[in-house]
Amino acid sequence: MKKLCTLALSTIGIAVLASSVSAADNVKISVNGSFIDFTGDQPPIIQNGRTLVPFRAVFEKIGAVVDWNEYTKVCTASYNGKTVGIAIDNTAVTVNGKIIAQSDVPAQIINNRTMVPVRVLSENLGLNVAWDNKTKTVSVRVVSETPQQDIGEEKAVSIALEDAGVDAAEAMMLNVKLDREYSGNVYDVEFRTPTMEYDYEIDAATGKILSVDKDAESIQIIPAPVTPTVPQEKLSDDDALQTALKDAGLDKTQVSRIKVERDFDDGIEKYEVEFVLGRTEYSYEINAATGDIIGKEIDND
């Protein structure tokens, strides 16, 4: 009977441990926007609601100097004048030698890898830590030492209007919004004219135009009587491509993934032209009858 009780208790203990650790392959770690590849190594795990990560792989990626004391079983990471430490099978977290926090889960050895609670150590090094439950991703980012510069809403609007060739008095339904993203703050500037709708994304720190979206507005025009003329020859696919390349200041030999399609939109026959240069994607809409550019979007990946 004693052996049976011992076996039952052991079985329960294994079940509890298994229930407290999530599937490792669901957890991803991003450091300053770059994901760490744990292929062939011990991946991160979630234990009791806390993410444990391979100590050396993650904190060296951050740029910290890592150390391991075999005698005390303490691992430390030094970054920007601070040193955080935690001992194996211990929850106490030290900063510059003083205990300042307690982790909900201890550091531990799994598959010969030192696994540590990423949030409490990273935040005590002065880093930003975010969790995306939908993608099971922990994002660790270095906090900028100096405040991010901001060109301001007025300058962002001026940059967009100048690029569009639109006078401020002509812009209607002007809307400016500051979006805060991991890659940096971005101004979203939207406005329209009687014939075109514009949507700009502008880097709030540098004023660089990150993307442009232009859509021709559908307006009713009562045509005046005209004398019949010989129909104008429509652009060819190559003509449309060359028009887009010329506007982008590029040559056909420089780009890849070229795509040219003819389409109709609100009764206007147009070409949709796409191509890629490096990590920049260009998309154009060109009037098939006149060769005029009626839409342009540039995305920097």
N, C-alpha and C positions, 0 to 999 in steps of 0.2 A: 504493500500500500504506500509506504514512504517513497519508494522509487517511482510509483505512478504519479504521486503528487509533485515530485520534483520534476518529472518529465512534463507534466501539465503546465507548471509554472514557467518552465523554460520555453515551452511553445508559446505561451501568452506573451512572454518577454520579447520573443522574436517578432511576433505579430505587431506589438506596440511599436518597436523600433522601425519596422518596415512602414508602418502607417505614418510615422513622423518624418520620413524622408521622401521627397517627391522624385519623379523620374528625372534623372540627370540630364538627359538629352533635350529637355524642354527649356533649359536655362541658357541664356546667351549673355555675354559680357561685352559691353562697348566702352572703350576708353577714348575720350575725345573724338567720338564719332567713328572710330575704327574697331571692328569686331575682332576678338581674339579667337584664333583657331585652336581648339583643344583636341583635334583629331589625333588619335593614338595616345592621348594622355588622359589623366583623371579630369573629367569635366566638373563644372560647378554643380552643386546640389542645393535643394531647399530643405532645411531641417527645422521643424517646429516654427515654420513661418519666416525663417531667416536664411539668407543665401550665404553659403560657404563656398569660397573660391580657392584655387591653388595659389598659395601666397606669393611665390616667386614670379610666376608667369604674369600675374595681374599687376603687382606693384612695381616690377621692373618696367612694364609697359607704361605705367604712369610716369616713370622717370625717377622713382625713388631708389635709394641705395639700400639693399636688403641684406640682412645678416641672420645667421642661425647659430645659437649656442647649444652645442650637443650636450653639455653637462647640465644646464638648467632647463633645456627644452623650450627656450624662449626665442621667438622670431621677432625681429624688429625691422621697421622700414623708416628711413630718414628722407625727409623731403622739405625743402624750403625752410630750414631752421628748426623743424620739429622731428622728433623720433617717437613713433608709436610702437608698442610692444604687447605681446600676449603670449602666455605659456600654453603648452599642450595640455589638454584636459582642464583648462582654467578659463574663467569668464572675465577676470579682471583685465582691464585695458589701461596701459600706462602711456603717459605723454611726458617725454623727457625725464623718465624715471619715476614719475609720481602716478599713482592710481587715480584716474579721473572718471572712469565709467565702468559699467558692468555689461557684458554682452548677454543676450538671452540664451545663446548657445556657446559652448566652449570651442576653442581651437582643437583640432584633432588630426591624427594621421590616418589617411585613407589611401590604400594602394600605394604606400610609400611616398605620398605627397602630403605636405602640410596644408591643411584646409583651414581658412580663417574667415570670420564674419566680415564681409566686405564693407557694409555700411558704416559700422561703428569705427572701424580703423580708418576708412577713407575720410569720413567727416571730421575726425580728430586730426587729420593731416591738413584740414582746410579745403577739402575737395567737395564738389557738388555730387550728390548721388540721387538718382531717380529710378523708379521702378515702373515698368510698363507691363501691367498684368495681362493685357491682351496678347502681347508677343513674348511674354516671359523674359524680358530683357532688363538687365541692370545697366544703367548708363552712368559712367564716372567721368567727370569733367574737371579740368583744372580751372580754378577761379582766377579771372584776370586780376592782376595787381592794380591796374589803373582803370578808371571808369571808361566805358565805351563812349567814343565820340558820337555825336548825333548832329546831323546837318539841319534838322528841324523840318517841320511840315512845309513851311513856305518855300524853302530851298528845294525840297522834293517835288513840289508842284511845279516850280520854275523849270526844273530839269525835264520833267515829263512834257510840259507844254512846248519847250524849245525843241525837243526831239520830234514831237508830233507836228511842229510847224503851225501851232495853233496859238492865236492871241488870247490873252487872259479874258478879254471881253467876250470872246466867241465861245468859251468853254461853258457848258451847261451841266447841271446836276453834278457838280464837283464834289468828290468824296475822298478824304484822306484818312487812312487808318494805319497805326503802327502795330505790326505783328512781331511778337517776341518769339524767336526760334532758336534752336540749339546752335545753329550755324551763325547766328547774329540777328540783330534787329533789322526788319525790312519794312519800308513804307509801301503800302498798297494805294496807288493813286488811280482813281477812276473819274472819267468825265466823258462828255459827248458833244458833238457838233450836230448840225442838222443832217449830216450825211455819214457820220462815222462815230463809233463808240470805242473808247480807248481804256485799256487796263494795264497799268505799269507796276512792276515790282522794282524798288530802288533800295540799294544797300544804305541803311541809315547812317553808317559810319563813314563811308567813302563817297556816296552819291552815285555809285556805279549802277547803271541800268542792268538788272538781272534778267528781266523778261518783259516782253511787250506783246499785248494781244489787241488786235484791231479788228472790229467787225463793222462791215458796211451796214448802215441803217436803211430800212426799206421806206422810201418816201414816194408819194404819188406826184407824178409830173404830168401836166397836160401839155402834150407836144404841140408846137406851132406848126402850121402847114409848111411843108418843105417840098421842094422839087425832087422827083425821083433821081437817085444817084446809083452808080454802080456799087453793088455791095462790097464792103471792105473785106479783104482777105483776112481770115482769122489766123491767130498765132498758131504755130506748130508747137509740139511738145518741147522741142529743143529751144525754140524762141523763148518760151516761158521759163525754161531752166536758165538760160543765159541772162534773162532779165533779173532773176532772183540772185544769181551769182554776182552779177555786176553790182547790185545794191549792197550785197554783203562784202564786196571788195575781195572776192575769191575767184579762183580758177577751177575749172572742172577737175583738173588733175589733183587738186588739193583735198577734195572732199570724198566721202564714201556714203553708202546706203542712200543713193539717189532714188527718189520716188516722184513721179510726175503723173497726176491724174486729172481728168477733165470732169467737171461736175456742174450742176445747176443749183443756184440758191436765190430764192425770191425772184425768179425769172431772169437772173443774170448768169450767163455762161462764164465759168471761170476755171482756171487751172489751180490745183493744189500741189505745190512743189515742196519737197522735203529733202534735206541732206544734212550730213554730220561732218564736223571738223573737230577731231579730238574728242573732248567731252561736251562740246557745244552743239546743240541741235537747232537747226534753222527750219522754220515753216513759213511758207508764203502763200498768199492767195492773189492771183493775177487775173485781171479781166481779160477774157479770151478774145474780145473784140478790139479793145484799145491798147492792151499791153500794160495798163496802169496797175500798180501794186495797190490792192484794196485791203490787204491784211498782212501782218508780219508778226512773228513770234520767235524770240531767241531765248532758249533755255540753257543756262550753264549748270550742268550736273555737278 
